[in-house]
Amino acid sequence: MRMASDFEAQLRAASLRVTRPRLAVLGALRDHAHVDTDTVISLVRAELPRVSHQAVYDVLRALTTAGLVRRIEPAGAAARYELRVGDNHHHLVCRSCGMIADVDCAVGEAPCLTASDDQGFVIDEAEVVYWGTCPDCTNQRSAQ
């Protein structure tokens, strides 16, 4: 689990100032993976009640641009944020409740997949979203 001092070091290494809103956003994402912006705002406001929506949006943008946070956008869903970056992992999304879980690359290292025709691109990442029904939703359907 990453502590505040780890976050401070990461911010400095990314040439970002260490601020309370940035630390609060990183802490929220440490404790709650795959959350949307509104949830991040609520979590940060529990620690910093006067932080503005815009400040949180700006922090998320800066952290994403710096590569400290990953933004994922499953089709038909709000953007979500997570701290797991740099490993080109993929995601499982429940069609019923929207729960998102990480799944490691299917084969090897990033980009984990080989395009049938790369058309001259140097591919360094592949984004895969597996859609289905999570165990909880499957069990609820079976119990009905």
MODELLER restraints for C-alpha pairs under 7 A, 6 or more apart:
rsr = mdl.restraints
at = mdl.atoms
rsr.add(forms.Gaussian(group=physical.xy_distance, feature=features.Distance(at['CA:4:A'], at['CA:23:A']), mean=6.78, stdev=0.5))
rsr.add(forms.Gaussian(group=physical.xy_distance, feature=features.Distance(at['CA:7:A'], at['CA:23:A']), mean=6.63, stdev=0.5))
rsr.add(forms.Gaussian(group=physical.xy_distance, feature=features.Distance(at['CA:8:A'], at['CA:18:A']), mean=5.93, stdev=0.5))
rsr.add(forms.Gaussian(group=physical.xy_distance, feature=features.Distance(at['CA:11:A'], at['CA:17:A']), mean=6.49, stdev=0.5))
rsr.add(forms.Gaussian(group=physical.xy_distance, feature=features.Distance(at['CA:11:A'], at['CA:18:A']), mean=6.14, stdev=0.5))
rsr.add(forms.Gaussian(group=physical.xy_distance, feature=features.Distance(at['CA:12:A'], at['CA:18:A']), mean=6.96, stdev=0.5))
rsr.add(forms.Gaussian(group=physical.xy_distance, feature=features.Distance(at['CA:14:A'], at['CA:66:A']), mean=6.10, stdev=0.5))
rsr.add(forms.Gaussian(group=physical.xy_distance, feature=features.Distance(at['CA:22:A'], at['CA:59:A']), mean=5.91, stdev=0.5))
rsr.add(forms.Gaussian(group=physical.xy_distance, feature=features.Distance(at['CA:24:A'], at['CA:44:A']), mean=5.55, stdev=0.5))
rsr.add(forms.Gaussian(group=physical.xy_distance, feature=features.Distance(at['CA:25:A'], at['CA:40:A']), mean=6.76, stdev=0.5))
rsr.add(forms.Gaussian(group=physical.xy_distance, feature=features.Distance(at['CA:25:A'], at['CA:44:A']), mean=6.04, stdev=0.5))
rsr.add(forms.Gaussian(group=physical.xy_distance, feature=features.Distance(at['CA:28:A'], at['CA:40:A']), mean=6.52, stdev=0.5))
rsr.add(forms.Gaussian(group=physical.xy_distance, feature=features.Distance(at['CA:28:A'], at['CA:43:A']), mean=6.01, stdev=0.5))
rsr.add(forms.Gaussian(group=physical.xy_distance, feature=features.Distance(at['CA:28:A'], at['CA:44:A']), mean=6.60, stdev=0.5))
rsr.add(forms.Gaussian(group=physical.xy_distance, feature=features.Distance(at['CA:29:A'], at['CA:82:A']), mean=5.86, stdev=0.5))
rsr.add(forms.Gaussian(group=physical.xy_distance, feature=features.Distance(at['CA:29:A'], at['CA:83:A']), mean=6.22, stdev=0.5))
rsr.add(forms.Gaussian(group=physical.xy_distance, feature=features.Distance(at['CA:30:A'], at['CA:83:A']), mean=6.55, stdev=0.5))
rsr.add(forms.Gaussian(group=physical.xy_distance, feature=features.Distance(at['CA:33:A'], at['CA:81:A']), mean=6.77, stdev=0.5))
rsr.add(forms.Gaussian(group=physical.xy_distance, feature=features.Distance(at['CA:33:A'], at['CA:82:A']), mean=5.01, stdev=0.5))
rsr.add(forms.Gaussian(group=physical.xy_distance, feature=features.Distance(at['CA:34:A'], at['CA:80:A']), mean=5.05, stdev=0.5))
rsr.add(forms.Gaussian(group=physical.xy_distance, feature=features.Distance(at['CA:34:A'], at['CA:81:A']), mean=5.04, stdev=0.5))
rsr.add(forms.Gaussian(group=physical.xy_distance, feature=features.Distance(at['CA:34:A'], at['CA:82:A']), mean=5.25, stdev=0.5))
rsr.add(forms.Gaussian(group=physical.xy_distance, feature=features.Distance(at['CA:34:A'], at['CA:100:A']), mean=6.51, stdev=0.5))
rsr.add(forms.Gaussian(group=physical.xy_distance, feature=features.Distance(at['CA:35:A'], at['CA:80:A']), mean=4.98, stdev=0.5))
rsr.add(forms.Gaussian(group=physical.xy_distance, feature=features.Distance(at['CA:35:A'], at['CA:81:A']), mean=5.57, stdev=0.5))
rsr.add(forms.Gaussian(group=physical.xy_distance, feature=features.Distance(at['CA:36:A'], at['CA:78:A']), mean=6.35, stdev=0.5))
rsr.add(forms.Gaussian(group=physical.xy_distance, feature=features.Distance(at['CA:36:A'], at['CA:79:A']), mean=5.80, stdev=0.5))
rsr.add(forms.Gaussian(group=physical.xy_distance, feature=features.Distance(at['CA:36:A'], at['CA:80:A']), mean=4.40, stdev=0.5))
rsr.add(forms.Gaussian(group=physical.xy_distance, feature=features.Distance(at['CA:36:A'], at['CA:81:A']), mean=6.37, stdev=0.5))
rsr.add(forms.Gaussian(group=physical.xy_distance, feature=features.Distance(at['CA:37:A'], at['CA:80:A']), mean=6.94, stdev=0.5))
rsr.add(forms.Gaussian(group=physical.xy_distance, feature=features.Distance(at['CA:41:A'], at['CA:53:A']), mean=6.54, stdev=0.5))
rsr.add(forms.Gaussian(group=physical.xy_distance, feature=features.Distance(at['CA:41:A'], at['CA:56:A']), mean=6.30, stdev=0.5))
rsr.add(forms.Gaussian(group=physical.xy_distance, feature=features.Distance(at['CA:45:A'], at['CA:51:A']), mean=6.28, stdev=0.5))
rsr.add(forms.Gaussian(group=physical.xy_distance, feature=features.Distance(at['CA:63:A'], at['CA:69:A']), mean=5.45, stdev=0.5))
rsr.add(forms.Gaussian(group=physical.xy_distance, feature=features.Distance(at['CA:64:A'], at['CA:70:A']), mean=5.73, stdev=0.5))
rsr.add(forms.Gaussian(group=physical.xy_distance, feature=features.Distance(at['CA:64:A'], at['CA:71:A']), mean=6.72, stdev=0.5))
rsr.add(forms.Gaussian(group=physical.xy_distance, feature=features.Distance(at['CA:68:A'], at['CA:83:A']), mean=6.59, stdev=0.5))
rsr.add(forms.Gaussian(group=physical.xy_distance, feature=features.Distance(at['CA:68:A'], at['CA:85:A']), mean=6.78, stdev=0.5))
rsr.add(forms.Gaussian(group=physical.xy_distance, feature=features.Distance(at['CA:69:A'], at['CA:81:A']), mean=6.66, stdev=0.5))
rsr.add(forms.Gaussian(group=physical.xy_distance, feature=features.Distance(at['CA:69:A'], at['CA:82:A']), mean=5.74, stdev=0.5))
rsr.add(forms.Gaussian(group=physical.xy_distance, feature=features.Distance(at['CA:69:A'], at['CA:83:A']), mean=4.84, stdev=0.5))
rsr.add(forms.Gaussian(group=physical.xy_distance, feature=features.Distance(at['CA:69:A'], at['CA:85:A']), mean=6.37, stdev=0.5))
rsr.add(forms.Gaussian(group=physical.xy_distance, feature=features.Distance(at['CA:70:A'], at['CA:81:A']), mean=5.63, stdev=0.5))
rsr.add(forms.Gaussian(group=physical.xy_distance, feature=features.Distance(at['CA:70:A'], at['CA:82:A']), mean=5.33, stdev=0.5))
rsr.add(forms.Gaussian(group=physical.xy_distance, feature=features.Distance(at['CA:70:A'], at['CA:83:A']), mean=6.19, stdev=0.5))
rsr.add(forms.Gaussian(group=physical.xy_distance, feature=features.Distance(at['CA:70:A'], at['CA:84:A']), mean=6.81, stdev=0.5))
rsr.add(forms.Gaussian(group=physical.xy_distance, feature=features.Distance(at['CA:70:A'], at['CA:85:A']), mean=5.79, stdev=0.5))
rsr.add(forms.Gaussian(group=physical.xy_distance, feature=features.Distance(at['CA:71:A'], at['CA:79:A']), mean=6.49, stdev=0.5))
rsr.add(forms.Gaussian(group=physical.xy_distance, feature=features.Distance(at['CA:71:A'], at['CA:80:A']), mean=5.65, stdev=0.5))
rsr.add(forms.Gaussian(group=physical.xy_distance, feature=features.Distance(at['CA:71:A'], at['CA:81:A']), mean=4.65, stdev=0.5))
rsr.add(forms.Gaussian(group=physical.xy_distance, feature=features.Distance(at['CA:71:A'], at['CA:82:A']), mean=6.70, stdev=0.5))
rsr.add(forms.Gaussian(group=physical.xy_distance, feature=features.Distance(at['CA:72:A'], at['CA:79:A']), mean=5.68, stdev=0.5))
rsr.add(forms.Gaussian(group=physical.xy_distance, feature=features.Distance(at['CA:72:A'], at['CA:80:A']), mean=5.24, stdev=0.5))
rsr.add(forms.Gaussian(group=physical.xy_distance, feature=features.Distance(at['CA:72:A'], at['CA:81:A']), mean=6.24, stdev=0.5))
rsr.add(forms.Gaussian(group=physical.xy_distance, feature=features.Distance(at['CA:73:A'], at['CA:79:A']), mean=4.53, stdev=0.5))
rsr.add(forms.Gaussian(group=physical.xy_distance, feature=features.Distance(at['CA:73:A'], at['CA:80:A']), mean=6.28, stdev=0.5))
rsr.add(forms.Gaussian(group=physical.xy_distance, feature=features.Distance(at['CA:87:A'], at['CA:110:A']), mean=6.78, stdev=0.5))
rsr.add(forms.Gaussian(group=physical.xy_distance, feature=features.Distance(at['CA:88:A'], at['CA:110:A']), mean=5.62, stdev=0.5))
rsr.add(forms.Gaussian(group=physical.xy_distance, feature=features.Distance(at['CA:88:A'], at['CA:111:A']), mean=6.54, stdev=0.5))
rsr.add(forms.Gaussian(group=physical.xy_distance, feature=features.Distance(at['CA:88:A'], at['CA:125:A']), mean=6.24, stdev=0.5))
rsr.add(forms.Gaussian(group=physical.xy_distance, feature=features.Distance(at['CA:88:A'], at['CA:126:A']), mean=6.99, stdev=0.5))
rsr.add(forms.Gaussian(group=physical.xy_distance, feature=features.Distance(at['CA:89:A'], at['CA:102:A']), mean=6.83, stdev=0.5))
rsr.add(forms.Gaussian(group=physical.xy_distance, feature=features.Distance(at['CA:89:A'], at['CA:103:A']), mean=6.03, stdev=0.5))
rsr.add(forms.Gaussian(group=physical.xy_distance, feature=features.Distance(at['CA:89:A'], at['CA:104:A']), mean=4.80, stdev=0.5))
rsr.add(forms.Gaussian(group=physical.xy_distance, feature=features.Distance(at['CA:89:A'], at['CA:105:A']), mean=5.32, stdev=0.5))
rsr.add(forms.Gaussian(group=physical.xy_distance, feature=features.Distance(at['CA:90:A'], at['CA:102:A']), mean=5.93, stdev=0.5))
rsr.add(forms.Gaussian(group=physical.xy_distance, feature=features.Distance(at['CA:90:A'], at['CA:103:A']), mean=5.17, stdev=0.5))
rsr.add(forms.Gaussian(group=physical.xy_distance, feature=features.Distance(at['CA:90:A'], at['CA:104:A']), mean=6.04, stdev=0.5))
rsr.add(forms.Gaussian(group=physical.xy_distance, feature=features.Distance(at['CA:90:A'], at['CA:105:A']), mean=6.41, stdev=0.5))
rsr.add(forms.Gaussian(group=physical.xy_distance, feature=features.Distance(at['CA:90:A'], at['CA:127:A']), mean=6.33, stdev=0.5))
rsr.add(forms.Gaussian(group=physical.xy_distance, feature=features.Distance(at['CA:90:A'], at['CA:128:A']), mean=5.33, stdev=0.5))
rsr.add(forms.Gaussian(group=physical.xy_distance, feature=features.Distance(at['CA:90:A'], at['CA:129:A']), mean=6.15, stdev=0.5))
rsr.add(forms.Gaussian(group=physical.xy_distance, feature=features.Distance(at['CA:91:A'], at['CA:100:A']), mean=6.51, stdev=0.5))
rsr.add(forms.Gaussian(group=physical.xy_distance, feature=features.Distance(at['CA:91:A'], at['CA:101:A']), mean=5.59, stdev=0.5))
rsr.add(forms.Gaussian(group=physical.xy_distance, feature=features.Distance(at['CA:91:A'], at['CA:102:A']), mean=4.67, stdev=0.5))
rsr.add(forms.Gaussian(group=physical.xy_distance, feature=features.Distance(at['CA:91:A'], at['CA:103:A']), mean=5.41, stdev=0.5))
rsr.add(forms.Gaussian(group=physical.xy_distance, feature=features.Distance(at['CA:91:A'], at['CA:128:A']), mean=6.68, stdev=0.5))
rsr.add(forms.Gaussian(group=physical.xy_distance, feature=features.Distance(at['CA:91:A'], at['CA:129:A']), mean=5.03, stdev=0.5))
rsr.add(forms.Gaussian(group=physical.xy_distance, feature=features.Distance(at['CA:91:A'], at['CA:130:A']), mean=6.14, stdev=0.5))
rsr.add(forms.Gaussian(group=physical.xy_distance, feature=features.Distance(at['CA:92:A'], at['CA:100:A']), mean=5.53, stdev=0.5))
rsr.add(forms.Gaussian(group=physical.xy_distance, feature=features.Distance(at['CA:92:A'], at['CA:101:A']), mean=5.10, stdev=0.5))
rsr.add(forms.Gaussian(group=physical.xy_distance, feature=features.Distance(at['CA:92:A'], at['CA:102:A']), mean=6.29, stdev=0.5))
rsr.add(forms.Gaussian(group=physical.xy_distance, feature=features.Distance(at['CA:92:A'], at['CA:103:A']), mean=6.71, stdev=0.5))
rsr.add(forms.Gaussian(group=physical.xy_distance, feature=features.Distance(at['CA:92:A'], at['CA:129:A']), mean=5.89, stdev=0.5))
rsr.add(forms.Gaussian(group=physical.xy_distance, feature=features.Distance(at['CA:92:A'], at['CA:130:A']), mean=4.68, stdev=0.5))
rsr.add(forms.Gaussian(group=physical.xy_distance, feature=features.Distance(at['CA:92:A'], at['CA:131:A']), mean=5.92, stdev=0.5))
rsr.add(forms.Gaussian(group=physical.xy_distance, feature=features.Distance(at['CA:93:A'], at['CA:99:A']), mean=5.78, stdev=0.5))
rsr.add(forms.Gaussian(group=physical.xy_distance, feature=features.Distance(at['CA:93:A'], at['CA:100:A']), mean=4.62, stdev=0.5))
rsr.add(forms.Gaussian(group=physical.xy_distance, feature=features.Distance(at['CA:93:A'], at['CA:101:A']), mean=6.68, stdev=0.5))
rsr.add(forms.Gaussian(group=physical.xy_distance, feature=features.Distance(at['CA:93:A'], at['CA:129:A']), mean=6.99, stdev=0.5))
rsr.add(forms.Gaussian(group=physical.xy_distance, feature=features.Distance(at['CA:93:A'], at['CA:130:A']), mean=6.17, stdev=0.5))
rsr.add(forms.Gaussian(group=physical.xy_distance, feature=features.Distance(at['CA:93:A'], at['CA:131:A']), mean=5.00, stdev=0.5))
rsr.add(forms.Gaussian(group=physical.xy_distance, feature=features.Distance(at['CA:93:A'], at['CA:132:A']), mean=6.36, stdev=0.5))
rsr.add(forms.Gaussian(group=physical.xy_distance, feature=features.Distance(at['CA:94:A'], at['CA:100:A']), mean=6.60, stdev=0.5))
rsr.add(forms.Gaussian(group=physical.xy_distance, feature=features.Distance(at['CA:94:A'], at['CA:131:A']), mean=6.06, stdev=0.5))
rsr.add(forms.Gaussian(group=physical.xy_distance, feature=features.Distance(at['CA:94:A'], at['CA:132:A']), mean=5.14, stdev=0.5))
rsr.add(forms.Gaussian(group=physical.xy_distance, feature=features.Distance(at['CA:94:A'], at['CA:133:A']), mean=4.59, stdev=0.5))
rsr.add(forms.Gaussian(group=physical.xy_distance, feature=features.Distance(at['CA:94:A'], at['CA:134:A']), mean=5.26, stdev=0.5))
rsr.add(forms.Gaussian(group=physical.xy_distance, feature=features.Distance(at['CA:95:A'], at['CA:131:A']), mean=6.42, stdev=0.5))
rsr.add(forms.Gaussian(group=physical.xy_distance, feature=features.Distance(at['CA:95:A'], at['CA:132:A']), mean=5.63, stdev=0.5))
rsr.add(forms.Gaussian(group=physical.xy_distance, feature=features.Distance(at['CA:95:A'], at['CA:133:A']), mean=5.70, stdev=0.5))
rsr.add(forms.Gaussian(group=physical.xy_distance, feature=features.Distance(at['CA:96:A'], at['CA:133:A']), mean=6.26, stdev=0.5))
rsr.add(forms.Gaussian(group=physical.xy_distance, feature=features.Distance(at['CA:96:A'], at['CA:137:A']), mean=6.73, stdev=0.5))
rsr.add(forms.Gaussian(group=physical.xy_distance, feature=features.Distance(at['CA:105:A'], at['CA:112:A']), mean=5.62, stdev=0.5))
rsr.add(forms.Gaussian(group=physical.xy_distance, feature=features.Distance(at['CA:106:A'], at['CA:112:A']), mean=6.40, stdev=0.5))
rsr.add(forms.Gaussian(group=physical.xy_distance, feature=features.Distance(at['CA:110:A'], at['CA:124:A']), mean=6.43, stdev=0.5))
rsr.add(forms.Gaussian(group=physical.xy_distance, feature=features.Distance(at['CA:110:A'], at['CA:125:A']), mean=5.84, stdev=0.5))
rsr.add(forms.Gaussian(group=physical.xy_distance, feature=features.Distance(at['CA:111:A'], at['CA:123:A']), mean=6.97, stdev=0.5))
rsr.add(forms.Gaussian(group=physical.xy_distance, feature=features.Distance(at['CA:111:A'], at['CA:124:A']), mean=5.28, stdev=0.5))
rsr.add(forms.Gaussian(group=physical.xy_distance, feature=features.Distance(at['CA:111:A'], at['CA:125:A']), mean=4.19, stdev=0.5))
rsr.add(forms.Gaussian(group=physical.xy_distance, feature=features.Distance(at['CA:111:A'], at['CA:126:A']), mean=5.00, stdev=0.5))
rsr.add(forms.Gaussian(group=physical.xy_distance, feature=features.Distance(at['CA:112:A'], at['CA:126:A']), mean=6.75, stdev=0.5))
rsr.add(forms.Gaussian(group=physical.xy_distance, feature=features.Distance(at['CA:113:A'], at['CA:126:A']), mean=6.59, stdev=0.5))
